[in-house]
Amino acid sequence: MTTQLACELTVLVLAARVFGADALAVLRRLAAAGVRAGVSEMTRHEREGGR
Protein backbone atom coordinates (compact mmCIF):
# COMPACT_ATOMS: atom_id res chain seq x y z
CA MET A 1 0.00 0.00 0.00
CA THR A 2 1.45 3.33 -1.01
CA THR A 3 1.58 6.32 1.29
CA GLN A 4 -0.77 8.23 -0.99
CA LEU A 5 -3.35 5.43 -0.92
CA ALA A 6 -3.11 5.18 2.86
CA CYS A 7 -3.64 8.93 3.15
CA GLU A 8 -6.68 8.83 0.86
CA LEU A 9 -8.20 5.94 2.78
CA THR A 10 -7.66 7.80 6.06
CA VAL A 11 -9.44 10.87 4.68
CA LEU A 12 -12.33 8.70 3.47
CA VAL A 13 -12.69 7.04 6.87
CA LEU A 14 -12.65 10.40 8.65
CA ALA A 15 -15.26 11.79 6.24
CA ALA A 16 -17.44 8.74 6.87
CA ARG A 17 -17.16 9.24 10.63
CA VAL A 18 -17.97 12.96 10.40
CA PHE A 19 -20.80 12.89 7.88
CA GLY A 20 -22.31 9.49 8.63
CA ALA A 21 -24.40 7.37 6.29
CA ASP A 22 -24.76 10.09 3.66
CA ALA A 23 -21.00 10.20 3.21
CA LEU A 24 -20.85 6.43 2.90
CA ALA A 25 -23.38 6.51 0.07
CA VAL A 26 -21.38 9.19 -1.72
CA LEU A 27 -18.15 7.26 -1.19
CA ARG A 28 -19.68 4.12 -2.64
CA ARG A 29 -20.79 6.03 -5.73
CA LEU A 30 -17.34 7.61 -6.10
CA ALA A 31 -15.69 4.21 -5.79
CA ALA A 32 -18.03 2.74 -8.39
CA ALA A 33 -17.30 5.65 -10.74
CA GLY A 34 -13.58 5.08 -10.26
CA VAL A 35 -13.93 1.41 -11.10
CA ARG A 36 -15.97 2.21 -14.19
CA ALA A 37 -13.36 4.76 -15.30
CA GLY A 38 -10.58 2.24 -14.76
CA VAL A 39 -12.33 -0.48 -16.72
CA SER A 40 -13.13 1.97 -19.49
CA GLU A 41 -9.48 3.03 -19.64
CA MET A 42 -8.32 -0.59 -19.78
CA THR A 43 -10.67 -1.49 -22.61
CA ARG A 44 -9.76 1.69 -24.52
CA HIS A 45 -6.08 0.83 -24.17
CA GLU A 46 -6.70 -2.70 -25.48
CA ARG A 47 -8.60 -1.42 -28.51
CA GLU A 48 -5.76 0.95 -29.42
CA GLY A 49 -3.27 -1.91 -29.62
CA GLY A 50 -1.80 -1.66 -26.14
CA ARG A 51 -1.01 -4.73 -24.10
Backbone hydrogen bonds in HBPLUS format (Angstrom, degrees):
<---DONOR---> <-ACCEPTOR-->    atom                        ^
c    i                          cat <-CA-CA->   ^        H-A-AA   ^      H-
h    n   atom  resd res      DA  || num        DHA   H-A  angle D-A-AA Bond
n    s   type  num  typ     dist DA aas  dist angle  dist       angle   num
A0006-ALA N   A0002-THR O   3.02 MM   4  6.26 161.1  2.05 149.6 155.0     1
A0007-CYS N   A0003-THR O   2.92 MM   4  6.12 153.6  1.99 147.5 154.7     2
A0008-GLU N   A0004-GLN O   2.96 MM   4  6.22 160.1  2.00 149.9 155.0     3
A0009-LEU N   A0005-LEU O   2.90 MM   4  6.12 160.7  1.94 152.4 157.6     4
A0010-THR N   A0006-ALA O   2.99 MM   4  6.15 152.9  2.06 142.5 150.0     5
A0011-VAL N   A0007-CYS O   3.01 MM   4  6.31 158.2  2.06 150.4 155.7     6
A0012-LEU N   A0008-GLU O   2.96 MM   4  6.23 156.8  2.02 147.6 154.2     7
A0013-VAL N   A0009-LEU O   2.92 MM   4  6.16 157.0  1.97 149.5 155.3     8
A0014-LEU N   A0010-THR O   2.96 MM   4  6.19 161.7  1.99 150.7 155.7     9
A0015-ALA N   A0011-VAL O   2.89 MM   4  6.09 157.5  1.94 149.0 155.3    10
A0016-ALA N   A0012-LEU O   2.94 MM   4  6.14 153.8  2.01 144.5 151.8    11
A0017-ARG N   A0013-VAL O   2.97 MM   4  6.25 151.8  2.05 146.5 154.2    12
A0018-VAL N   A0014-LEU O   2.95 MM   4  6.16 153.4  2.02 148.3 155.4    13
A0019-PHE N   A0015-ALA O   2.87 MM   4  5.88 173.5  1.87 155.8 158.0    14
A0020-GLY N   A0016-ALA O   2.93 MM   4  5.23 134.2  2.14 130.8 138.6    15
A0023-ALA N   A0020-GLY O   3.12 MM   3  5.63 122.9  2.46 109.4 121.6    16
A0024-LEU N   A0020-GLY O   3.28 MM   4  6.66 152.0  2.36 145.1 153.3    17
A0025-ALA N   A0021-ALA O   3.05 MM   4  6.36 154.5  2.12 150.1 155.7    18
A0026-VAL N   A0022-ASP O   3.10 MM   4  6.41 159.2  2.14 148.1 153.6    19
A0027-LEU N   A0023-ALA O   2.80 MM   4  6.01 160.9  1.84 153.2 158.8    20
A0028-ARG N   A0024-LEU O   2.92 MM   4  6.11 153.6  1.99 146.2 152.8    21
A0029-ARG N   A0025-ALA O   3.11 MM   4  6.38 157.4  2.16 145.4 151.0    22
A0030-LEU N   A0026-VAL O   2.88 MM   4  6.17 156.0  1.94 151.6 158.8    23
A0031-ALA N   A0027-LEU O   2.87 MM   4  6.04 157.5  1.92 147.8 153.9    24
A0032-ALA N   A0028-ARG O   2.93 MM   4  6.14 158.5  1.98 146.9 152.8    25
A0033-ALA N   A0029-ARG O   2.91 MM   4  6.11 153.4  1.98 144.9 152.4    26
A0034-GLY N   A0030-LEU O   2.91 MM   4  6.15 151.7  2.00 144.9 152.7    27
A0035-VAL N   A0031-ALA O   2.96 MM   4  6.25 153.2  2.04 148.4 155.4    28
A0036-ARG N   A0032-ALA O   2.92 MM   4  6.18 163.4  1.95 149.6 154.2    29
A0037-ALA N   A0033-ALA O   2.90 MM   4  6.09 156.8  1.96 146.5 153.0    30
A0038-GLY N   A0034-GLY O   2.93 MM   4  6.11 154.7  2.00 143.9 150.9    31
A0039-VAL N   A0035-VAL O   2.91 MM   4  6.15 163.1  1.94 156.4 160.2    32
A0040-SER N   A0036-ARG O   2.90 MM   4  6.02 158.7  1.95 146.3 152.9    33
A0041-GLU N   A0037-ALA O   2.89 MM   4  6.08 155.5  1.95 145.3 151.9    34
A0042-MET N   A0038-GLY O   2.95 MM   4  6.19 154.4  2.02 146.1 153.0    35
A0043-THR N   A0039-VAL O   2.97 MM   4  6.21 165.2  1.99 154.4 157.5    36
A0044-ARG N   A0040-SER O   2.92 MM   4  6.06 153.6  1.99 146.3 154.2    37
A0045-HIS N   A0041-GLU O   2.95 MM   4  6.07 157.0  2.00 145.1 151.2    38
A0046-GLU N   A0042-MET O   3.03 MM   4  6.28 151.2  2.11 144.9 152.6    39
A0047-ARG N   A0043-THR O   3.03 MM   4  6.25 154.5  2.10 145.4 151.6    40
A0048-GLU N   A0044-ARG O   3.15 MM   4  6.37 142.1  2.30 144.1 153.6    41
A0050-GLY N   A0045-HIS O   2.97 MM   5  5.32 150.6  2.06 160.3 157.0    42
A0049-GLY N   A0046-GLU O   3.24 MM   3  5.43 162.6  2.27 108.3 111.1    43
